[in-house]
Amino acid sequence: MTTYVLVHGAYQGGWIWQPVAARLRAAGHTVYAPTLDGCAERRGSLRAGITNDTHAAEIADLLFYEDLREVTLVGTSSGGMVISRAAELAPQRVGRLAFVDAVALDDGERLDAVVSRPAVTGNELAAGPTRHDAETRLFAELGEPLRSWVLERYCPHPVAAMAEPMHLERFWSLPWDALVVRCTRAVNPPEAHQRRTAGRLGAVWAELDTGHYPMLSTPDELVALLLA
């Protein structure tokens, strides 16, 4: 049996992995789906200084304190940035990396060099899409009642975690067993970026005919890829 650590992306929390986590647990696997600092039910801890580095350190700490080994570390969207840094902080605990329609930046590279995002609403600490944008674009493909359930839960994301340059020391020079899953109906992150990730990691490449949230729209298909 495998241990899975599922890392969410921007405007999300661990809640977004519920359909996938339930299926993996039903298959006998151990699953962690933590919510990152300042997000969702942890929004009360929002403050200056929450960055991709601090989010990655949280995940590395989880692996250490739970004494997890041979973990399949899964990141979606900007969660790909988190798992990249977390993996290099705790490489001896990672068995496999899975980038699910995810961003994987170079050291010093910025998210806005890869992903084009519409205007967001928020403040200097956290920002996110407007309700209208979330309803008509981000989660438009989800049917009811799932879309309403998601719209009640999406949340602003710590600004610095998305705005600061990526910090990596040796991630791209280490050998990884990796999977890259591209969602063909999603615009971001672009296919060229995801193919760059797959090529540099020598990763298995897979595609899903869905939008940017396959853990919600096609959980059975996504789980099948994670179990392969």
Summary of the structure (lengths in Angstrom):
residues: 228
radius of gyration: 16.0
end to end distance: 12.5
largest distance: 44.3
contacts: 763
relative contact order: 0.18
helix: 42%
strand: 18%
